[in-house]
Amino acid sequence: MKRWMKAIKEKSVYTVVLAKQALGNRRGEGFVDSAVKILMAVVIGALLLAGLYLLFNGTILPTLTQRIKDMFNYKG
């Protein structure tokens, strides 16, 4: 019985020490930090893609198709 009580006491002390170490650890990166970084990367990527889409559809492609039509326009 004494051996059993001693084993329980040692295990509980070990668990308390591990809990104190985990709560006192300030050097690790949390889940919230990682989630914010991922969210920022997704938003910045979406903004870049939207900007490129507007640039190509609004500016580059219409002028390119017009130039190609003008190149092959042999009415003269």
N, CA, C and O atoms as a Tripos MOL2 file, in Angstrom:
@<TRIPOS>MOLECULE
protein
  304   303    76     0     0
PROTEIN
NO_CHARGES

@<TRIPOS>ATOM
      1 N           0.8180   -1.1830    0.0000 N.3       1 MET1
      2 CA          0.0000    0.0000    0.0000 C.3       1 MET1
      3 C           0.8710    1.2600    0.0000 C.2       1 MET1
      4 O           0.5550    2.2410   -0.6740 O.2       1 MET1
      5 N           1.9870    1.2240    0.7740 N.am      2 LYS2
      6 CA          2.8740    2.3780    0.8120 C.3       2 LYS2
      7 C           3.5320    2.6190   -0.5440 C.2       2 LYS2
      8 O           3.7070    3.7600   -0.9710 O.2       2 LYS2
      9 N           3.8870    1.5370   -1.2040 N.am      3 ARG3
     10 CA          4.5160    1.6300   -2.5130 C.3       3 ARG3
     11 C           3.5370    2.2680   -3.5160 C.2       3 ARG3
     12 O           3.9200    3.1020   -4.3360 O.2       3 ARG3
     13 N           2.3030    1.8640   -3.4300 N.am      4 TRP4
     14 CA          1.2630    2.3770   -4.3270 C.3       4 TRP4
     15 C           1.0420    3.8750   -4.0910 C.2       4 TRP4
     16 O           0.9280    4.6400   -5.0490 O.2       4 TRP4
     17 N           0.9820    4.3000   -2.8170 N.am      5 MET5
     18 CA          0.7980    5.7150   -2.4770 C.3       5 MET5
     19 C           2.0080    6.5410   -2.9280 C.2       5 MET5
     20 O           1.8640    7.6700   -3.3990 O.2       5 MET5
     21 N           3.1960    5.9610   -2.7760 N.am      6 LYS6
     22 CA          4.4100    6.6620   -3.1980 C.3       6 LYS6
     23 C           4.4240    6.8430   -4.7210 C.2       6 LYS6
     24 O           4.8230    7.8960   -5.2180 O.2       6 LYS6
     25 N           3.9940    5.8260   -5.4490 N.am      7 ALA7
     26 CA          3.9430    5.9160   -6.9090 C.3       7 ALA7
     27 C           2.9280    6.9750   -7.3470 C.2       7 ALA7
     28 O           3.1940    7.7280   -8.2840 O.2       7 ALA7
     29 N           1.7950    7.0430   -6.6970 N.am      8 ILE8
     30 CA          0.7810    8.0540   -7.0330 C.3       8 ILE8
     31 C           1.3060    9.4520   -6.7310 C.2       8 ILE8
     32 O           1.1040   10.3760   -7.5170 O.2       8 ILE8
     33 N           1.9810    9.6090   -5.5900 N.am      9 LYS9
     34 CA          2.5380   10.9090   -5.2210 C.3       9 LYS9
     35 C           3.5970   11.3600   -6.2300 C.2       9 LYS9
     36 O           3.5990   12.5160   -6.6530 O.2       9 LYS9
     37 N           4.4890   10.4550   -6.6130 N.am     10 GLU10
     38 CA          5.5340   10.8030   -7.5890 C.3      10 GLU10
     39 C           4.9230   11.1860   -8.9310 C.2      10 GLU10
     40 O           5.3720   12.1290   -9.5820 O.2      10 GLU10
     41 N           3.9030   10.4490   -9.3350 N.am     11 LYS11
     42 CA          3.2620   10.7360  -10.6150 C.3      11 LYS11
     43 C           2.5540   12.0910  -10.5820 C.2      11 LYS11
     44 O           2.5910   12.8320  -11.5640 O.2      11 LYS11
     45 N           1.9150   12.4170   -9.4690 N.am     12 SER12
     46 CA          1.2220   13.6970   -9.3660 C.3      12 SER12
     47 C           2.2230   14.8540   -9.3220 C.2      12 SER12
     48 O           1.9860   15.9010   -9.9240 O.2      12 SER12
     49 N           3.3350   14.6710   -8.6130 N.am     13 VAL13
     50 CA          4.3700   15.7120   -8.5770 C.3      13 VAL13
     51 C           4.9490   15.9130   -9.9760 C.2      13 VAL13
     52 O           5.1780   17.0490  -10.3920 O.2      13 VAL13
     53 N           5.1840   14.8420  -10.6930 N.am     14 TYR14
     54 CA          5.7030   14.9150  -12.0540 C.3      14 TYR14
     55 C           4.7230   15.6520  -12.9640 C.2      14 TYR14
     56 O           5.1320   16.4630  -13.7960 O.2      14 TYR14
     57 N           3.4340   15.3690  -12.8060 N.am     15 THR15
     58 CA          2.4180   16.0310  -13.6180 C.3      15 THR15
     59 C           2.3590   17.5240  -13.3120 C.2      15 THR15
     60 O           2.2090   18.3400  -14.2220 O.2      15 THR15
     61 N           2.4740   17.8810  -12.0480 N.am     16 VAL16
     62 CA          2.4670   19.2950  -11.6560 C.3      16 VAL16
     63 C           3.6870   20.0080  -12.2300 C.2      16 VAL16
     64 O           3.5750   21.1350  -12.7140 O.2      16 VAL16
     65 N           4.8410   19.3670  -12.1820 N.am     17 VAL17
     66 CA          6.0600   19.9730  -12.7380 C.3      17 VAL17
     67 C           5.9100   20.1810  -14.2450 C.2      17 VAL17
     68 O           6.2850   21.2330  -14.7650 O.2      17 VAL17
     69 N           5.3700   19.2000  -14.9410 N.am     18 LEU18
     70 CA          5.1590   19.3510  -16.3850 C.3      18 LEU18
     71 C           4.1750   20.4720  -16.6940 C.2      18 LEU18
     72 O           4.3740   21.2290  -17.6440 O.2      18 LEU18
     73 N           3.1260   20.5800  -15.9050 N.am     19 ALA19
     74 CA          2.1420   21.6420  -16.1200 C.3      19 ALA19
     75 C           2.7670   23.0140  -15.8880 C.2      19 ALA19
     76 O           2.5110   23.9450  -16.6520 O.2      19 ALA19
     77 N           3.5810   23.1490  -14.8450 N.am     20 LYS20
     78 CA          4.2510   24.4320  -14.5890 C.3      20 LYS20
     79 C           5.1940   24.7980  -15.7200 C.2      20 LYS20
     80 O           5.2680   25.9620  -16.1130 O.2      20 LYS20
     81 N           5.9050   23.8310  -16.2410 N.am     21 GLN21
     82 CA          6.8180   24.1010  -17.3550 C.3      21 GLN21
     83 C           6.0540   24.5090  -18.6020 C.2      21 GLN21
     84 O           6.4690   25.4200  -19.3180 O.2      21 GLN21
     85 N           4.9530   23.8470  -18.8600 N.am     22 ALA22
     86 CA          4.1680   24.1650  -20.0520 C.3      22 ALA22
     87 C           3.5520   25.5540  -19.9490 C.2      22 ALA22
     88 O           3.5130   26.2880  -20.9360 O.2      22 ALA22
     89 N           3.0710   25.9220  -18.7640 N.am     23 LEU23
     90 CA          2.4620   27.2400  -18.5930 C.3      23 LEU23
     91 C           3.5030   28.3540  -18.5580 C.2      23 LEU23
     92 O           3.2150   29.4830  -18.9520 O.2      23 LEU23
     93 N           4.6820   28.0520  -18.0990 N.am     24 GLY24
     94 CA          5.7350   29.0580  -18.0290 C.3      24 GLY24
     95 C           6.5330   29.2170  -19.3070 C.2      24 GLY24
     96 O           7.3720   30.1140  -19.3980 O.2      24 GLY24
     97 N           6.2980   28.3840  -20.2800 N.am     25 ASN25
     98 CA          7.0310   28.4330  -21.5400 C.3      25 ASN25
     99 C           6.5300   29.5930  -22.3840 C.2      25 ASN25
    100 O           5.3680   29.6070  -22.7910 O.2      25 ASN25
    101 N           7.3840   30.5570  -22.6500 N.am     26 ARG26
    102 CA          7.0000   31.7210  -23.4410 C.3      26 ARG26
    103 C           7.7130   31.7800  -24.7890 C.2      26 ARG26
    104 O           7.5420   32.7530  -25.5250 O.2      26 ARG26
    105 N           8.4750   30.8070  -25.1180 N.am     27 ARG27
    106 CA          9.2490   30.8600  -26.3520 C.3      27 ARG27
    107 C           8.5620   30.1690  -27.5190 C.2      27 ARG27
    108 O           8.9970   30.3300  -28.6590 O.2      27 ARG27
    109 N           7.5340   29.4260  -27.2790 N.am     28 GLY28
    110 CA          6.8740   28.6840  -28.3410 C.3      28 GLY28
    111 C           5.9200   29.5490  -29.1430 C.2      28 GLY28
    112 O           5.5290   30.6320  -28.7080 O.2      28 GLY28
    113 N           5.5570   29.0680  -30.2990 N.am     29 GLU29
    114 CA          4.6140   29.7600  -31.1650 C.3      29 GLU29
    115 C           3.2450   29.1200  -30.9870 C.2      29 GLU29
    116 O           3.1120   27.8970  -31.0420 O.2      29 GLU29
    117 N           2.2450   29.9370  -30.7780 N.am     30 GLY30
    118 CA          0.9080   29.4330  -30.5210 C.3      30 GLY30
    119 C           0.1190   29.1960  -31.7910 C.2      30 GLY30
    120 O           0.5540   29.5440  -32.8880 O.2      30 GLY30
    121 N          -1.0380   28.6020  -31.6240 N.am     31 PHE31
    122 CA         -1.8980   28.3110  -32.7660 C.3      31 PHE31
    123 C          -2.4680   29.5860  -33.3630 C.2      31 PHE31
    124 O          -2.6700   29.6710  -34.5740 O.2      31 PHE31
    125 N          -2.7300   30.5820  -32.5150 N.am     32 VAL32
    126 CA         -3.3070   31.8330  -33.0000 C.3      32 VAL32
    127 C          -2.3110   32.5560  -33.9090 C.2      32 VAL32
    128 O          -2.6930   33.0970  -34.9470 O.2      32 VAL32
    129 N          -1.0520   32.5640  -33.5210 N.am     33 ASP33
    130 CA         -0.0330   33.2040  -34.3510 C.3      33 ASP33
    131 C           0.0400   32.5480  -35.7240 C.2      33 ASP33
    132 O           0.1060   33.2360  -36.7420 O.2      33 ASP33
    133 N           0.0280   31.2330  -35.7520 N.am     34 SER34
    134 CA          0.0930   30.5190  -37.0280 C.3      34 SER34
    135 C          -1.1440   30.7800  -37.8680 C.2      34 SER34
    136 O          -1.0510   30.9410  -39.0850 O.2      34 SER34
    137 N          -2.2990   30.8240  -37.2250 N.am     35 ALA35
    138 CA         -3.5440   31.0760  -37.9640 C.3      35 ALA35
    139 C          -3.5510   32.4760  -38.5580 C.2      35 ALA35
    140 O          -4.0140   32.6610  -39.6830 O.2      35 ALA35
    141 N          -3.0520   33.4570  -37.8300 N.am     36 VAL36
    142 CA         -2.9960   34.8270  -38.3360 C.3      36 VAL36
    143 C          -2.0390   34.9110  -39.5180 C.2      36 VAL36
    144 O          -2.3340   35.5880  -40.5030 O.2      36 VAL36
    145 N          -0.9070   34.2390  -39.4350 N.am     37 LYS37
    146 CA          0.0580   34.2540  -40.5480 C.3      37 LYS37
    147 C          -0.5370   33.6130  -41.8020 C.2      37 LYS37
    148 O          -0.3720   34.1280  -42.9080 O.2      37 LYS37
    149 N          -1.2160   32.5100  -41.6250 N.am     38 ILE38
    150 CA         -1.8300   31.8330  -42.7710 C.3      38 ILE38
    151 C          -2.9220   32.6980  -43.3720 C.2      38 ILE38
    152 O          -3.0310   32.8010  -44.5940 O.2      38 ILE38
    153 N          -3.7360   33.3240  -42.5210 N.am     39 LEU39
    154 CA         -4.8000   34.1960  -43.0070 C.3      39 LEU39
    155 C          -4.2430   35.3940  -43.7570 C.2      39 LEU39
    156 O          -4.7910   35.7910  -44.7860 O.2      39 LEU39
    157 N          -3.1700   35.9670  -43.2600 N.am     40 MET40
    158 CA         -2.5440   37.0980  -43.9510 C.3      40 MET40
    159 C          -2.0100   36.6660  -45.3190 C.2      40 MET40
    160 O          -2.1630   37.3940  -46.2990 O.2      40 MET40
    161 N          -1.3980   35.5120  -45.3900 N.am     41 ALA41
    162 CA         -0.8700   35.0240  -46.6650 C.3      41 ALA41
    163 C          -1.9940   34.7870  -47.6660 C.2      41 ALA41
    164 O          -1.8420   35.0960  -48.8480 O.2      41 ALA41
    165 N          -3.1070   34.2500  -47.2150 N.am     42 VAL42
    166 CA         -4.2370   33.9930  -48.1140 C.3      42 VAL42
    167 C          -4.8260   35.3030  -48.6220 C.2      42 VAL42
    168 O          -5.1250   35.4270  -49.8090 O.2      42 VAL42
    169 N          -4.9950   36.2810  -47.7360 N.am     43 VAL43
    170 CA         -5.5770   37.5680  -48.1360 C.3      43 VAL43
    171 C          -4.6560   38.3000  -49.0970 C.2      43 VAL43
    172 O          -5.1210   38.8420  -50.1000 O.2      43 VAL43
    173 N          -3.3680   38.3270  -48.8130 N.am     44 ILE44
    174 CA         -2.4230   39.0040  -49.7130 C.3      44 ILE44
    175 C          -2.3720   38.3040  -51.0650 C.2      44 ILE44
    176 O          -2.3030   38.9670  -52.1000 O.2      44 ILE44
    177 N          -2.4060   36.9770  -51.0710 N.am     45 GLY45
    178 CA         -2.4170   36.2390  -52.3370 C.3      45 GLY45
    179 C          -3.6810   36.5130  -53.1350 C.2      45 GLY45
    180 O          -3.6250   36.6560  -54.3570 O.2      45 GLY45
    181 N          -4.8230   36.5890  -52.4580 N.am     46 ALA46
    182 CA         -6.0800   36.8830  -53.1560 C.3      46 ALA46
    183 C          -6.0600   38.2880  -53.7330 C.2      46 ALA46
    184 O          -6.5470   38.5060  -54.8430 O.2      46 ALA46
    185 N          -5.5080   39.2410  -53.0010 N.am     47 LEU47
    186 CA         -5.4170   40.6050  -53.5240 C.3      47 LEU47
    187 C          -4.5000   40.6790  -54.7380 C.2      47 LEU47
    188 O          -4.7980   41.3840  -55.7020 O.2      47 LEU47
    189 N          -3.3890   39.9580  -54.6940 N.am     48 LEU48
    190 CA         -2.4840   39.9410  -55.8480 C.3      48 LEU48
    191 C          -3.1550   39.3180  -57.0740 C.2      48 LEU48
    192 O          -3.0400   39.8400  -58.1830 O.2      48 LEU48
    193 N          -3.8480   38.2100  -56.8670 N.am     49 LEU49
    194 CA         -4.5320   37.5710  -57.9950 C.3      49 LEU49
    195 C          -5.6320   38.4570  -58.5590 C.2      49 LEU49
    196 O          -5.8100   38.5360  -59.7750 O.2      49 LEU49
    197 N          -6.3720   39.1270  -57.6750 N.am     50 ALA50
    198 CA         -7.4330   40.0260  -58.1490 C.3      50 ALA50
    199 C          -6.8390   41.1930  -58.9260 C.2      50 ALA50
    200 O          -7.3880   41.6050  -59.9480 O.2      50 ALA50
    201 N          -5.7260   41.7230  -58.4470 N.am     51 GLY51
    202 CA         -5.0680   42.8220  -59.1640 C.3      51 GLY51
    203 C          -4.5640   42.3920  -60.5270 C.2      51 GLY51
    204 O          -4.7230   43.1230  -61.5040 O.2      51 GLY51
    205 N          -3.9610   41.2250  -60.6050 N.am     52 LEU52
    206 CA         -3.4830   40.7280  -61.8950 C.3      52 LEU52
    207 C          -4.6320   40.4490  -62.8560 C.2      52 LEU52
    208 O          -4.5330   40.7060  -64.0560 O.2      52 LEU52
    209 N          -5.7300   39.9160  -62.3050 N.am     53 TYR53
    210 CA         -6.9080   39.6480  -63.1320 C.3      53 TYR53
    211 C          -7.4590   40.9390  -63.7310 C.2      53 TYR53
    212 O          -7.7650   40.9980  -64.9220 O.2      53 TYR53
    213 N          -7.5830   41.9770  -62.8940 N.am     54 LEU54
    214 CA         -8.0730   43.2620  -63.3950 C.3      54 LEU54
    215 C          -7.1090   43.8740  -64.4010 C.2      54 LEU54
    216 O          -7.5360   44.4550  -65.3990 O.2      54 LEU54
    217 N          -5.8340   43.7470  -64.1470 N.am     55 LEU55
    218 CA         -4.8290   44.3110  -65.0490 C.3      55 LEU55
    219 C          -4.8750   43.6420  -66.4140 C.2      55 LEU55
    220 O          -4.8550   44.3150  -67.4440 O.2      55 LEU55
    221 N          -4.9370   42.3190  -66.4160 N.am     56 PHE56
    222 CA         -4.9280   41.6100  -67.6860 C.3      56 PHE56
    223 C          -6.2380   41.7760  -68.4360 C.2      56 PHE56
    224 O          -6.2250   42.0050  -69.6450 O.2      56 PHE56
    225 N          -7.3710   41.6660  -67.7470 N.am     57 ASN57
    226 CA         -8.6520   41.7620  -68.4420 C.3      57 ASN57
    227 C          -9.0070   43.1930  -68.8130 C.2      57 ASN57
    228 O          -9.6790   43.4140  -69.8210 O.2      57 ASN57
    229 N          -8.5770   44.1650  -68.0280 N.am     58 GLY58
    230 CA         -8.9590   45.5440  -68.2960 C.3      58 GLY58
    231 C          -7.9740   46.2970  -69.1650 C.2      58 GLY58
    232 O          -8.3830   47.2010  -69.8940 O.2      58 GLY58
    233 N          -6.7100   45.9690  -69.1200 N.am     59 THR59
    234 CA         -5.7020   46.7820  -69.7950 C.3      59 THR59
    235 C          -4.9540   46.0070  -70.8710 C.2      59 THR59
    236 O          -4.8910   46.4540  -72.0170 O.2      59 THR59
    237 N          -4.4030   44.8910  -70.5370 N.am     60 ILE60
    238 CA         -3.4740   44.2100  -71.4380 C.3      60 ILE60
    239 C          -4.1990   43.4510  -72.5420 C.2      60 ILE60
    240 O          -3.8620   43.6130  -73.7150 O.2      60 ILE60
    241 N          -5.1780   42.6360  -72.2030 N.am     61 LEU61
    242 CA         -5.8180   41.7980  -73.2170 C.3      61 LEU61
    243 C          -6.6180   42.5890  -74.2530 C.2      61 LEU61
    244 O          -6.5250   42.2640  -75.4370 O.2      61 LEU61
    245 N          -7.4010   43.6130  -73.8780 N.am     62 PRO62
    246 CA         -8.1020   44.3610  -74.9280 C.3      62 PRO62
    247 C          -7.1600   45.0650  -75.9000 C.2      62 PRO62
    248 O          -7.4080   45.0620  -77.1060 O.2      62 PRO62
    249 N          -6.0870   45.6660  -75.3970 N.am     63 THR63
    250 CA         -5.1510   46.3220  -76.3070 C.3      63 THR63
    251 C          -4.4080   45.3020  -77.1510 C.2      63 THR63
    252 O          -4.0810   45.5780  -78.3050 O.2      63 THR63
    253 N          -4.1370   44.1350  -76.5990 N.am     64 LEU64
    254 CA         -3.4530   43.0980  -77.3560 C.3      64 LEU64
    255 C          -4.3300   42.5710  -78.4850 C.2      64 LEU64
    256 O          -3.8600   42.3970  -79.6100 O.2      64 LEU64
    257 N          -5.6030   42.3180  -78.1890 N.am     65 THR65
    258 CA         -6.5000   41.8430  -79.2500 C.3      65 THR65
    259 C          -6.7030   42.9150  -80.3060 C.2      65 THR65
    260 O          -6.8030   42.5990  -81.4920 O.2      65 THR65
    261 N          -6.7650   44.1700  -79.9000 N.am     66 GLN66
    262 CA         -6.9110   45.2560  -80.8860 C.3      66 GLN66
    263 C          -5.6670   45.3500  -81.7610 C.2      66 GLN66
    264 O          -5.7850   45.5500  -82.9700 O.2      66 GLN66
    265 N          -4.5130   45.2140  -81.1960 N.am     67 ARG67
    266 CA         -3.2720   45.2550  -81.9810 C.3      67 ARG67
    267 C          -3.1980   44.0840  -82.9580 C.2      67 ARG67
    268 O          -2.7490   44.2500  -84.0930 O.2      67 ARG67
    269 N          -3.6310   42.9160  -82.5300 N.am     68 ILE68
    270 CA         -3.6220   41.7560  -83.4300 C.3      68 ILE68
    271 C          -4.6120   41.9630  -84.5720 C.2      68 ILE68
    272 O          -4.3070   41.6340  -85.7180 O.2      68 ILE68
    273 N          -5.7840   42.5010  -84.2760 N.am     69 LYS69
    274 CA         -6.7540   42.7950  -85.3400 C.3      69 LYS69
    275 C          -6.2110   43.8330  -86.3120 C.2      69 LYS69
    276 O          -6.3930   43.7080  -87.5230 O.2      69 LYS69
    277 N          -5.5430   44.8620  -85.7840 N.am     70 ASP70
    278 CA         -4.9520   45.8870  -86.6520 C.3      70 ASP70
    279 C          -3.8210   45.3180  -87.5050 C.2      70 ASP70
    280 O          -3.6250   45.7580  -88.6380 O.2      70 ASP70
    281 N          -3.0820   44.3570  -86.9840 N.am     71 MET71
    282 CA         -1.9870   43.7580  -87.7320 C.3      71 MET71
    283 C          -2.4970   42.9730  -88.9430 C.2      71 MET71
    284 O          -1.8770   42.9900  -90.0070 O.2      71 MET71
    285 N          -3.6120   42.2950  -88.7760 N.am     72 PHE72
    286 CA         -4.1300   41.4680  -89.8510 C.3      72 PHE72
    287 C          -5.2080   42.1590  -90.6680 C.2      72 PHE72
    288 O          -5.8980   41.5010  -91.4460 O.2      72 PHE72
    289 N          -5.3700   43.4580  -90.5140 N.am     73 ASN73
    290 CA         -6.3580   44.2140  -91.2680 C.3      73 ASN73
    291 C          -5.6790   44.7000  -92.5580 C.2      73 ASN73
    292 O          -4.9580   45.6980  -92.5460 O.2      73 ASN73
    293 N          -5.9100   43.9990  -93.6470 N.am     74 TYR74
    294 CA         -5.2690   44.3320  -94.9270 C.3      74 TYR74
    295 C          -6.2850   44.9440  -95.8880 C.2      74 TYR74
    296 O          -6.5190   44.3960  -96.9650 O.2      74 TYR74
    297 N          -6.8840   46.0550  -95.5220 N.am     75 LYS75
    298 CA         -7.8460   46.6990  -96.4200 C.3      75 LYS75
    299 C          -7.1530   47.6720  -97.3700 C.2      75 LYS75
    300 O          -7.7850   48.1800  -98.2970 O.2      75 LYS75
    301 N          -5.9090   47.9300  -97.1610 N.am     76 GLY76
    302 CA         -5.2400   48.9610  -97.9370 C.3      76 GLY76
    303 C          -4.3980   48.4900  -98.9920 C.2      76 GLY76
    304 O          -3.7920   49.2910  -99.7030 O.2      76 GLY76
@<TRIPOS>BOND
     1     1     2 1
     2     2     3 1
     3     3     4 2
     4     3     5 am
     5     5     6 1
     6     6     7 1
     7     7     8 2
     8     7     9 am
     9     9    10 1
    10    10    11 1
    11    11    12 2
    12    11    13 am
    13    13    14 1
    14    14    15 1
    15    15    16 2
    16    15    17 am
    17    17    18 1
    18    18    19 1
    19    19    20 2
    20    19    21 am
    21    21    22 1
    22    22    23 1
    23    23    24 2
    24    23    25 am
    25    25    26 1
    26    26    27 1
    27    27    28 2
    28    27    29 am
    29    29    30 1
    30    30    31 1
    31    31    32 2
    32    31    33 am
    33    33    34 1
    34    34    35 1
    35    35    36 2
    36    35    37 am
    37    37    38 1
    38    38    39 1
    39    39    40 2
    40    39    41 am
    41    41    42 1
    42    42    43 1
    43    43    44 2
    44    43    45 am
    45    45    46 1
    46    46    47 1
    47    47    48 2
    48    47    49 am
    49    49    50 1
    50    50    51 1
    51    51    52 2
    52    51    53 am
    53    53    54 1
    54    54    55 1
    55    55    56 2
    56    55    57 am
    57    57    58 1
    58    58    59 1
    59    59    60 2
    60    59    61 am
    61    61    62 1
    62    62    63 1
    63    63    64 2
    64    63    65 am
    65    65    66 1
    66    66    67 1
    67    67    68 2
    68    67    69 am
    69    69    70 1
    70    70    71 1
    71    71    72 2
    72    71    73 am
    73    73    74 1
    74    74    75 1
    75    75    76 2
    76    75    77 am
    77    77    78 1
    78    78    79 1
    79    79    80 2
    80    79    81 am
    81    81    82 1
    82    82    83 1
    83    83    84 2
    84    83    85 am
    85    85    86 1
    86    86    87 1
    87    87    88 2
    88    87    89 am
    89    89    90 1
    90    90    91 1
    91    91    92 2
    92    91    93 am
    93    93    94 1
    94    94    95 1
    95    95    96 2
    96    95    97 am
    97    97    98 1
    98    98    99 1
    99    99   100 2
   100    99   101 am
   101   101   102 1
   102   102   103 1
   103   103   104 2
   104   103   105 am
   105   105   106 1
   106   106   107 1
   107   107   108 2
   108   107   109 am
   109   109   110 1
   110   110   111 1
   111   111   112 2
   112   111   113 am
   113   113   114 1
   114   114   115 1
   115   115   116 2
   116   115   117 am
   117   117   118 1
   118   118   119 1
   119   119   120 2
   120   119   121 am
   121   121   122 1
   122   122   123 1
   123   123   124 2
   124   123   125 am
   125   125   126 1
   126   126   127 1
   127   127   128 2
   128   127   129 am
   129   129   130 1
   130   130   131 1
   131   131   132 2
   132   131   133 am
   133   133   134 1
   134   134   135 1
   135   135   136 2
   136   135   137 am
   137   137   138 1
   138   138   139 1
   139   139   140 2
   140   139   141 am
   141   141   142 1
   142   142   143 1
   143   143   144 2
   144   143   145 am
   145   145   146 1
   146   146   147 1
   147   147   148 2
   148   147   149 am
   149   149   150 1
   150   150   151 1
   151   151   152 2
   152   151   153 am
   153   153   154 1
   154   154   155 1
   155   155   156 2
   156   155   157 am
   157   157   158 1
   158   158   159 1
   159   159   160 2
   160   159   161 am
   161   161   162 1
   162   162   163 1
   163   163   164 2
   164   163   165 am
   165   165   166 1
   166   166   167 1
   167   167   168 2
   168   167   169 am
   169   169   170 1
   170   170   171 1
   171   171   172 2
   172   171   173 am
   173   173   174 1
   174   174   175 1
   175   175   176 2
   176   175   177 am
   177   177   178 1
   178   178   179 1
   179   179   180 2
   180   179   181 am
   181   181   182 1
   182   182   183 1
   183   183   184 2
   184   183   185 am
   185   185   186 1
   186   186   187 1
   187   187   188 2
   188   187   189 am
   189   189   190 1
   190   190   191 1
   191   191   192 2
   192   191   193 am
   193   193   194 1
   194   194   195 1
   195   195   196 2
   196   195   197 am
   197   197   198 1
   198   198   199 1
   199   199   200 2
   200   199   201 am
   201   201   202 1
   202   202   203 1
   203   203   204 2
   204   203   205 am
   205   205   206 1
   206   206   207 1
   207   207   208 2
   208   207   209 am
   209   209   210 1
   210   210   211 1
   211   211   212 2
   212   211   213 am
   213   213   214 1
   214   214   215 1
   215   215   216 2
   216   215   217 am
   217   217   218 1
   218   218   219 1
   219   219   220 2
   220   219   221 am
   221   221   222 1
   222   222   223 1
   223   223   224 2
   224   223   225 am
   225   225   226 1
   226   226   227 1
   227   227   228 2
   228   227   229 am
   229   229   230 1
   230   230   231 1
   231   231   232 2
   232   231   233 am
   233   233   234 1
   234   234   235 1
   235   235   236 2
   236   235   237 am
   237   237   238 1
   238   238   239 1
   239   239   240 2
   240   239   241 am
   241   241   242 1
   242   242   243 1
   243   243   244 2
   244   243   245 am
   245   245   246 1
   246   246   247 1
   247   247   248 2
   248   247   249 am
   249   249   250 1
   250   250   251 1
   251   251   252 2
   252   251   253 am
   253   253   254 1
   254   254   255 1
   255   255   256 2
   256   255   257 am
   257   257   258 1
   258   258   259 1
   259   259   260 2
   260   259   261 am
   261   261   262 1
   262   262   263 1
   263   263   264 2
   264   263   265 am
   265   265   266 1
   266   266   267 1
   267   267   268 2
   268   267   269 am
   269   269   270 1
   270   270   271 1
   271   271   272 2
   272   271   273 am
   273   273   274 1
   274   274   275 1
   275   275   276 2
   276   275   277 am
   277   277   278 1
   278   278   279 1
   279   279   280 2
   280   279   281 am
   281   281   282 1
   282   282   283 1
   283   283   284 2
   284   283   285 am
   285   285   286 1
   286   286   287 1
   287   287   288 2
   288   287   289 am
   289   289   290 1
   290   290   291 1
   291   291   292 2
   292   291   293 am
   293   293   294 1
   294   294   295 1
   295   295   296 2
   296   295   297 am
   297   297   298 1
   298   298   299 1
   299   299   300 2
   300   299   301 am
   301   301   302 1
   302   302   303 1
   303   303   304 2
@<TRIPOS>SUBSTRUCTURE
     1 MET1         2 RESIDUE 1 A MET
     2 LYS2         6 RESIDUE 1 A LYS
     3 ARG3        10 RESIDUE 1 A ARG
     4 TRP4        14 RESIDUE 1 A TRP
     5 MET5        18 RESIDUE 1 A MET
     6 LYS6        22 RESIDUE 1 A LYS
     7 ALA7        26 RESIDUE 1 A ALA
     8 ILE8        30 RESIDUE 1 A ILE
     9 LYS9        34 RESIDUE 1 A LYS
    10 GLU10       38 RESIDUE 1 A GLU
    11 LYS11       42 RESIDUE 1 A LYS
    12 SER12       46 RESIDUE 1 A SER
    13 VAL13       50 RESIDUE 1 A VAL
    14 TYR14       54 RESIDUE 1 A TYR
    15 THR15       58 RESIDUE 1 A THR
    16 VAL16       62 RESIDUE 1 A VAL
    17 VAL17       66 RESIDUE 1 A VAL
    18 LEU18       70 RESIDUE 1 A LEU
    19 ALA19       74 RESIDUE 1 A ALA
    20 LYS20       78 RESIDUE 1 A LYS
    21 GLN21       82 RESIDUE 1 A GLN
    22 ALA22       86 RESIDUE 1 A ALA
    23 LEU23       90 RESIDUE 1 A LEU
    24 GLY24       94 RESIDUE 1 A GLY
    25 ASN25       98 RESIDUE 1 A ASN
    26 ARG26      102 RESIDUE 1 A ARG
    27 ARG27      106 RESIDUE 1 A ARG
    28 GLY28      110 RESIDUE 1 A GLY
    29 GLU29      114 RESIDUE 1 A GLU
    30 GLY30      118 RESIDUE 1 A GLY
    31 PHE31      122 RESIDUE 1 A PHE
    32 VAL32      126 RESIDUE 1 A VAL
    33 ASP33      130 RESIDUE 1 A ASP
    34 SER34      134 RESIDUE 1 A SER
    35 ALA35      138 RESIDUE 1 A ALA
    36 VAL36      142 RESIDUE 1 A VAL
    37 LYS37      146 RESIDUE 1 A LYS
    38 ILE38      150 RESIDUE 1 A ILE
    39 LEU39      154 RESIDUE 1 A LEU
    40 MET40      158 RESIDUE 1 A MET
    41 ALA41      162 RESIDUE 1 A ALA
    42 VAL42      166 RESIDUE 1 A VAL
    43 VAL43      170 RESIDUE 1 A VAL
    44 ILE44      174 RESIDUE 1 A ILE
    45 GLY45      178 RESIDUE 1 A GLY
    46 ALA46      182 RESIDUE 1 A ALA
    47 LEU47      186 RESIDUE 1 A LEU
    48 LEU48      190 RESIDUE 1 A LEU
    49 LEU49      194 RESIDUE 1 A LEU
    50 ALA50      198 RESIDUE 1 A ALA
    51 GLY51      202 RESIDUE 1 A GLY
    52 LEU52      206 RESIDUE 1 A LEU
    53 TYR53      210 RESIDUE 1 A TYR
    54 LEU54      214 RESIDUE 1 A LEU
    55 LEU55      218 RESIDUE 1 A LEU
    56 PHE56      222 RESIDUE 1 A PHE
    57 ASN57      226 RESIDUE 1 A ASN
    58 GLY58      230 RESIDUE 1 A GLY
    59 THR59      234 RESIDUE 1 A THR
    60 ILE60      238 RESIDUE 1 A ILE
    61 LEU61      242 RESIDUE 1 A LEU
    62 PRO62      246 RESIDUE 1 A PRO
    63 THR63      250 RESIDUE 1 A THR
    64 LEU64      254 RESIDUE 1 A LEU
    65 THR65      258 RESIDUE 1 A THR
    66 GLN66      262 RESIDUE 1 A GLN
    67 ARG67      266 RESIDUE 1 A ARG
    68 ILE68      270 RESIDUE 1 A ILE
    69 LYS69      274 RESIDUE 1 A LYS
    70 ASP70      278 RESIDUE 1 A ASP
    71 MET71      282 RESIDUE 1 A MET
    72 PHE72      286 RESIDUE 1 A PHE
    73 ASN73      290 RESIDUE 1 A ASN
    74 TYR74      294 RESIDUE 1 A TYR
    75 LYS75      298 RESIDUE 1 A LYS
    76 GLY76      302 RESIDUE 1 A GLY
